[in-house]
């Protein structure tokens, strides 16, 4: 197993004798997610820095930054806890982490779409909204939230109370 993919005649890398350590990968997911959020903040800041200071642009900046903080809260307050509890509650945690890997990729795609949409909104708050801009602004959060919802399916029944 070099790249973590099943090869013909070999067992799946997500089997119980896998060398993939679930806790280690959960930590890597956390770091990768933080990098994606950091890039989003940098994109928002760069878009704002290159434009004249106006009240409407400040409002768009505040909304974009608040949205980024909401993404951070959504992952670290809920999704990460679900991943940790899911790994602790099963005999084969590598399979659970495998699902987490795919949902993390979808979350990052959503974050990238959000960052591009925020950048376009900050650069031209009065520009007419094109279809592609609307897809980025609304599609990014949709992809992210769908990935979080799929990620929630990893939790063993009754292991997480949705009302903290």
C-alpha positions as CSV (number, residue, x, y, z in Angstrom):
1,X,0.0,0.0,0.0
2,X,1.9,3.0,-1.3
3,X,-0.8,5.6,-1.9
4,X,-3.6,4.1,0.2
5,X,-5.5,2.7,-2.7
6,X,-6.5,-1.0,-3.1
7,X,-4.4,-2.9,-5.5
8,X,-5.3,-6.1,-7.4
9,X,-4.7,-9.2,-5.2
10,X,-4.2,-7.1,-2.1
11,X,-6.6,-6.2,0.7
12,X,-8.3,-2.9,0.9
13,X,-6.2,-0.2,2.7
14,X,-9.2,0.4,4.9
15,X,-9.2,-3.1,6.3
16,X,-8.6,-3.8,10.0
17,X,-4.9,-4.6,9.5
18,X,-4.3,-1.4,7.7
19,X,-1.3,0.8,8.7
20,X,-3.5,3.9,8.5
21,X,-4.0,5.3,12.0
22,X,-7.3,6.9,12.4
23,X,-6.3,9.4,15.1
24,X,-3.3,10.6,13.0
25,X,-5.5,11.1,10.0
26,X,-8.1,13.0,12.0
27,X,-5.3,15.4,13.0
28,X,-4.3,15.8,9.4
29,X,-7.8,16.5,8.4
30,X,-8.0,19.2,11.0
31,X,-4.7,20.8,9.8
32,X,-5.8,20.6,6.1
33,X,-9.1,22.2,7.0
34,X,-7.3,25.0,8.9
35,X,-5.1,25.7,5.8
36,X,-8.1,26.0,3.6
37,X,-9.8,28.4,6.0
38,X,-6.6,30.4,6.3
39,X,-6.4,30.7,2.5
40,X,-10.0,31.9,2.5
41,X,-9.1,34.7,5.0
42,X,-6.1,35.7,2.9
43,X,-8.2,35.8,-0.3
44,X,-10.8,38.0,1.4
45,X,-8.1,40.3,2.7
46,X,-6.3,40.5,-0.6
47,X,-9.6,41.3,-2.4
48,X,-10.3,44.0,0.1
49,X,-6.8,45.5,0.2
50,X,-6.9,46.2,-3.6
51,X,-10.1,48.2,-3.5
52,X,-11.0,51.7,-2.3
53,X,-12.5,51.9,1.2
54,X,-16.3,52.1,1.0
55,X,-19.1,51.3,3.4
56,X,-20.7,48.7,1.2
57,X,-17.3,46.9,0.6
58,X,-16.8,46.9,4.4
59,X,-20.2,45.3,4.8
60,X,-19.3,42.6,2.3
61,X,-16.0,42.0,4.0
62,X,-17.7,41.6,7.4
63,X,-20.2,39.2,6.0
64,X,-17.5,37.2,4.2
65,X,-15.3,37.0,7.4
66,X,-18.3,36.1,9.5
67,X,-19.1,33.3,7.1
68,X,-15.6,32.0,7.3
69,X,-15.8,32.0,11.1
70,X,-19.1,30.1,10.8
71,X,-17.4,27.4,8.7
72,X,-14.7,27.1,11.3
73,X,-17.3,26.7,14.1
74,X,-19.3,24.2,12.1
75,X,-16.3,21.9,11.6
76,X,-14.5,22.3,14.9
77,X,-17.6,22.4,17.1
78,X,-19.5,19.6,15.6
79,X,-18.0,17.6,12.7
80,X,-14.6,17.0,14.4
81,X,-16.4,15.7,17.5
82,X,-18.5,13.4,15.4
83,X,-15.4,12.0,13.7
84,X,-13.6,11.4,17.0
85,X,-16.6,9.6,18.5
86,X,-17.1,7.6,15.3
87,X,-13.5,6.4,15.4
88,X,-13.7,5.5,19.1
89,X,-17.0,3.6,18.7
90,X,-16.1,1.1,16.0
91,X,-13.8,-1.9,15.5
92,X,-12.5,-0.7,12.1
93,X,-11.8,3.0,12.4
94,X,-9.9,3.2,9.1
95,X,-13.0,2.6,7.1
96,X,-14.7,5.5,9.0
97,X,-11.7,7.8,8.3
98,X,-11.9,6.8,4.7
99,X,-15.4,8.3,4.5
100,X,-14.1,11.4,6.4
101,X,-11.4,11.8,3.7
102,X,-13.9,12.1,0.9
103,X,-16.2,14.4,2.9
104,X,-13.2,16.6,3.8
105,X,-12.4,17.0,0.1
106,X,-16.0,18.1,-0.6
107,X,-15.8,20.5,2.3
108,X,-12.6,22.1,0.9
109,X,-14.2,22.4,-2.5
110,X,-17.1,24.2,-0.9
111,X,-14.6,26.5,1.0
112,X,-12.8,27.3,-2.3
113,X,-16.0,28.2,-4.0
114,X,-17.0,30.4,-1.1
115,X,-13.6,32.2,-1.2
116,X,-13.9,32.9,-4.9
117,X,-17.5,34.1,-4.4
118,X,-16.5,36.3,-1.5
119,X,-13.6,37.7,-3.6
120,X,-15.9,38.6,-6.5
121,X,-18.5,40.2,-4.1
122,X,-15.8,42.3,-2.4
123,X,-14.3,43.4,-5.7
124,X,-17.6,44.6,-7.1
125,X,-20.4,44.8,-4.6
126,X,-22.6,46.8,-7.1
127,X,-21.7,44.7,-10.2
128,X,-24.6,42.7,-11.6
129,X,-24.7,39.2,-10.3
130,X,-23.9,36.7,-13.0
131,X,-25.0,33.0,-13.0
132,X,-21.4,31.8,-12.2
133,X,-21.1,34.3,-9.3
134,X,-24.4,33.1,-7.9
135,X,-23.3,29.5,-8.2
136,X,-20.1,30.2,-6.3
137,X,-21.8,32.3,-3.6
138,X,-24.7,29.8,-3.0
139,X,-23.1,26.6,-4.3
140,X,-20.1,26.7,-2.0
141,X,-22.1,26.7,1.2
142,X,-24.4,24.1,-0.2
143,X,-21.5,21.8,-1.0
144,X,-19.9,22.4,2.4
145,X,-23.2,21.7,4.3
146,X,-24.0,18.6,2.3
147,X,-20.5,17.3,3.1
148,X,-21.0,18.0,6.7
149,X,-24.3,16.2,6.7
150,X,-22.8,13.2,5.0
151,X,-19.9,13.4,7.5
152,X,-22.5,13.2,10.3
153,X,-23.6,9.8,9.2
154,X,-20.3,8.4,10.6
155,X,-21.5,8.9,14.2
156,X,-22.7,5.8,15.9
157,X,-26.4,6.1,16.8
158,X,-26.9,8.0,20.0
159,X,-23.3,9.1,20.3
160,X,-23.9,12.8,19.6
161,X,-26.6,15.1,20.9
162,X,-27.4,17.7,18.1
163,X,-28.5,20.2,20.9
164,X,-25.4,21.0,23.0
